[in-house]
Amino acid sequence: MKRKIRCSKVYYKYKKALEDGHELILNYGGARSSKSYSTAQLKIHRFLTLKKYSQLWLRKTLPSLKRSILRDFYTIMSYYGLKSGLHYHINKTDMLATCLYNGNTIDFVGLDNPEKAKSSQWNEIWMEEATDFSFDDYLQMDLRTSAPVHNKGIKNTLTLTYNPIDEFHWIKEKIFDNNSIKKAIIHSTYKDNPALQSLYKQRIENLINQDINYYRVYAKGLWGRLENLIYSNWSEFKNHIPEGDDVIYGLDFGYVNESVLDKITLKRQKKGLPTKAFVEELIYESGLTNEMLIKRMDEVLPNKKVMIYADHNKPDFIDKIKEAGYCNVFLAKKEVLTGIDTVKKYQLHIHQSATNTLKEIKSYSWKTDKNKRVLEEPVKFMDHAMDAIRYALHSHESKYSDITCFSF
């Protein structure tokens, strides 16, 4: 079967790097540059055409993998006209895809289950959102790219895809700038993505008027420096969520941008200490229509009586959510700066599976103008989870009188 497929410039750059025999490939760049999708396309081509070939697709956590590269896998296979059960099979228990033509496999693994990734070997490993991983994770994966080679002219390959968010990151210091390590480097920006919607292009280009560092990282795809961060009152955790005094939800609407639903479990402490807020990420997806978002809410919410504070910019959609049976959906308070001050009063604990929320809070910063003056206004880019958390905490805050300011 032959089928014409639409590919970006990034696809062909990556294809050349593989054909040139590079065993380590750094595929980095700005937001929506197609680096992840193009990487998935080429790896699926190898999955379908090579012999006795094994791959590992890796994210830091399994939930983030299911919401990103596993979804890309299904999307691309569907676009190619290939059907589960007829052309390939996925064992959902082991998260293993098998091509029914040739027996090739793809393991989908989150490093919150590290034993699976550290107890086998593959011909090709892909570390998506590589800045989420540690240097030790990278070293382990480099050792695991060691399966026997059965295809002439094909070498085992380790690929890292990422946004260059921090010039002091281990990828920059230990690999990117290390001339003793042989590697191919692929750089891309939103201009390399032929399928990107014009509205999102405008958002990226407008970053030059908001913050020079954001423009550098997400528009130009160059190494940046995290400065003027808004929140420091947070930590990452991986254990179970404790029982709380209240459970609330923050909902931010989007379509071209992501729609976000975060769950927040509040645990009040003794007077004088901040309330703990345990954050989980339930939905973080773009391209959701109103009907699709309500369907996703039905899938992830325990019942329709939960307390949701929703984006105040779409009151009509809130009415539709209520019509769908969600009786406790409220318009969130609008105040941004006051809301940020409220969030700072809490001790935030963000679950490690909430990778998009973590990525946002690590870069959520005050605007810096062209004269490097810091403005009292957050950058409006990659801030949807930050909005959702602010909606929930700021709107719910008036119920308690024992919340006091706390800093780390």
Residue pairs with C-beta under 8 A, 6 or more apart in sequence:
1 81
3 80
3 81
5 41
5 79
5 80
6 194
6 195
7 38
7 41
8 34
8 37
8 38
8 188
8 192
8 193
8 194
8 195
9 188
9 192
10 27
10 29
10 33
10 34
10 35
10 38
10 39
10 186
10 188
10 192
10 193
11 34
11 38
11 41
11 42
13 186
13 188
14 25
14 27
14 38
14 39
14 42
14 159
14 186
15 42
17 25
17 184
17 186
18 25
18 42
18 157
20 184
21 153
21 155
22 155
22 157
22 182
22 183
22 184
23 145
23 155
23 156
23 157
23 158
23 182
24 142
24 157
24 158
24 159
24 160
24 175
24 181
24 182
24 183
24 184
25 157
25 158
25 159
25 160
25 183
25 184
25 185
25 186
26 160
26 171
26 175
26 176
26 183
26 184
26 185
26 186
27 35
27 39
27 159
27 160
27 161
27 162
27 186
27 188
28 35
28 160
28 161
28 162
28 163
28 164
28 185
28 186
28 187
28 188
28 221
29 35
29 163
29 164
29 186
29 187
29 188
29 189
29 192
29 221
30 163
30 188
30 189
30 190
30 204
30 217
30 218
30 219
30 220
30 221
31 163
31 190
31 204
31 218
31 219
31 382
32 190
32 193
32 196
32 200
32 204
33 188
33 189
33 190
33 192
33 193
33 221
34 188
34 192
34 193
34 194
34 195
34 196
35 161
35 186
35 188
36 68
36 69
36 72
36 128
36 161
37 72
37 76
39 126
39 128
39 159
39 161
40 57
40 69
40 72
40 73
40 76
41 76
43 55
43 57
43 106
43 124
43 126
44 73
44 76
44 77
44 80
46 53
46 55
46 104
46 124
47 53
47 55
47 97
47 99
47 104
47 106
48 82
48 99
48 101
48 102
48 104
49 102
50 102
50 104
50 151
50 154
51 102
51 104
51 150
51 151
52 102
52 103
52 104
52 148
52 150
52 151
53 102
53 104
53 123
53 124
53 150
53 151
53 154
54 104
54 105
54 106
54 107
54 121
54 122
54 123
54 124
54 147
55 104
55 105
55 106
55 107
55 122
55 123
55 124
55 125
55 126
56 106
56 107
56 109
56 117
56 120
56 122
56 124
56 125
56 126
56 141
56 144
57 65
57 69
57 70
57 73
57 106
57 107
57 108
57 109
57 126
57 128
58 65
58 109
58 110
58 111
58 117
58 125
58 126
58 127
58 128
58 141
59 65
59 68
59 69
59 109
59 110
59 111
59 128
59 129
59 132
59 355
60 110
60 111
60 112
60 129
60 132
60 133
60 352
60 355
61 110
61 111
61 112
61 352
61 353
61 355
62 95
62 109
62 110
62 112
62 113
62 353
63 110
63 281
63 353
63 355
64 110
64 129
64 353
64 355
64 356
65 108
65 109
65 110
65 128
67 284
67 285
68 128
68 129
69 108
69 126
69 128
70 95
70 108
73 97
73 106
73 108
77 83
77 84
77 87
77 88
82 88
84 90
86 100
87 99
87 100
87 101
88 97
88 98
88 99
88 100
89 97
89 98
89 100
90 96
90 97
90 98
91 98
94 107
95 107
95 108
95 109
96 105
96 106
96 107
96 108
97 105
97 106
97 108
98 104
98 105
99 105
107 116
107 120
107 122
109 116
109 117
111 117
111 133
111 137
112 238
112 352
112 353
117 140
117 141
117 144
118 140
118 144
120 144
121 144
121 145
121 146
121 147
122 144
122 145
122 146
122 147
122 156
123 145
123 147
123 149
123 154
123 156
123 157
124 145
124 156
124 157
124 158
124 159
125 141
125 144
125 145
125 157
125 158
125 159
126 159
126 161
127 133
127 137
127 138
127 141
127 158
127 159
127 160
127 161
128 161
129 161
129 162
129 355
129 359
130 138
130 160
130 161
130 162
130 171
131 162
131 163
131 165
131 166
131 169
131 171
132 355
132 358
132 359
134 170
135 170
135 174
138 160
138 170
138 171
138 175
141 158
142 158
145 156
145 157
145 158
146 156
147 156
149 155
149 156
160 171
160 175
162 171
163 217
163 218
163 221
164 172
164 217
164 221
164 222
164 223
164 224
165 217
165 224
165 226
165 362
165 363
166 172
166 223
166 224
166 225
166 226
167 223
167 224
167 225
168 225
172 223
175 181
175 183
176 185
176 223
187 221
188 221
189 219
189 220
189 221
190 196
190 200
190 201
190 204
190 219
197 256
199 256
200 256
200 257
203 257
203 381
204 218
204 219
204 381
205 219
207 214
207 215
207 218
207 219
207 379
207 381
208 215
208 219
210 367
210 379
210 380
210 381
211 365
211 367
211 368
211 379
211 381
212 368
212 370
212 372
213 224
213 225
213 226
213 227
213 365
213 368
214 224
214 363
214 365
214 379
214 381
216 222
216 223
216 224
217 223
217 224
217 363
218 381
218 382
226 362
226 363
226 365
227 365
227 368
228 365
228 366
228 368
228 374
229 362
229 363
229 364
229 365
230 340
230 364
230 365
230 366
230 378
230 386
231 343
231 344
231 348
231 361
231 364
232 407
232 408
233 274
233 343
233 344
233 346
233 347
233 348
233 406
233 407
233 408
234 348
234 349
234 350
234 361
235 348
235 349
235 350
236 349
236 350
236 351
236 352
236 358
237 278
237 349
237 350
237 351
237 352
238 351
238 352
241 265
241 278
241 280
241 351
242 265
242 267
242 278
243 265
243 267
244 265
244 266
244 267
244 278
245 266
245 267
245 268
246 265
246 266
246 307
246 396
246 399
247 263
247 264
247 265
247 266
247 306
247 307
248 263
248 264
248 266
248 306
248 307
248 308
248 309
248 392
248 393
248 396
249 261
249 262
249 263
249 264
249 282
249 301
249 306
249 307
249 308
249 309
249 392
250 260
250 261
250 262
250 264
250 308
250 309
250 310
250 332
250 387
250 388
250 389
250 390
250 391
250 392
250 393
251 259
251 260
251 261
251 308
251 309
251 310
251 311
251 329
251 388
251 391
252 258
252 259
252 260
252 310
252 311
252 384
252 385
252 387
252 388
252 391
253 259
253 293
253 310
253 311
253 313
253 314
253 317
254 260
254 286
254 288
254 384
255 286
255 287
255 288
255 289
256 286
256 287
257 286
257 384
258 284
258 285
258 286
258 356
258 384
259 283
259 284
259 285
259 286
259 288
259 293
259 384
260 281
260 283
260 284
260 356
260 357
260 384
260 385
260 387
260 388
261 281
261 282
261 283
261 296
261 297
261 300
261 308
261 388
262 279
262 280
262 281
262 282
262 354
262 357
262 385
262 388
262 389
262 392
263 279
263 280
263 281
263 282
264 277
264 278
264 279
264 280
264 389
264 392
264 393
265 277
265 278
265 280
266 275
266 276
266 277
266 278
266 396
267 275
267 276
267 277
267 278
268 275
268 276
268 400
268 402
269 275
269 276
271 402
271 404
272 404
273 347
273 404
273 406
274 345
274 346
274 347
274 403
274 404
274 405
274 406
275 345
275 346
275 347
275 400
275 402
275 403
276 346
276 347
276 349
277 346
277 347
277 348
277 349
277 389
277 393
278 349
278 351
279 348
279 349
279 350
279 351
279 354
279 357
279 389
280 351
280 353
280 354
281 351
281 353
281 354
281 355
281 356
281 357
281 385
282 300
282 301
283 293
283 296
283 297
283 300
284 356
284 357
284 384
284 385
285 296
288 296
290 317
290 320
294 320
294 321
294 324
297 321
297 324
297 326
298 324
304 324
304 325
304 326
304 327
305 327
305 328
306 326
306 328
307 328
307 330
307 396
308 321
308 326
308 328
308 329
308 330
309 330
309 331
309 332
309 391
309 392
309 395
309 396
310 317
310 318
310 321
310 329
310 330
310 331
310 332
310 391
311 332
311 387
311 391
312 331
312 332
312 333
312 334
312 391
315 331
318 329
318 331
321 329
322 329
330 395
332 390
332 391
332 392
332 394
332 395
333 339
333 391
333 394
333 395
335 394
336 377
336 378
336 390
337 376
338 394
339 390
339 391
339 393
339 394
340 378
340 390
342 390
342 393
342 394
342 397
343 389
343 390
343 393
343 394
344 405
344 407
345 397
345 403
345 404
345 405
345 406
346 393
346 403
346 406
347 406
348 361
348 389
350 357
350 358
350 361
352 358
354 385
356 385
357 385
357 389
359 382
360 382
360 383
360 384
360 385
360 386
361 385
361 386
363 382
364 378
364 379
364 382
364 383
364 386
365 378
365 379
366 374
366 375
366 376
366 377
366 378
366 379
367 374
367 375
367 377
367 378
367 379
368 374
368 375
369 375
378 386
397 403
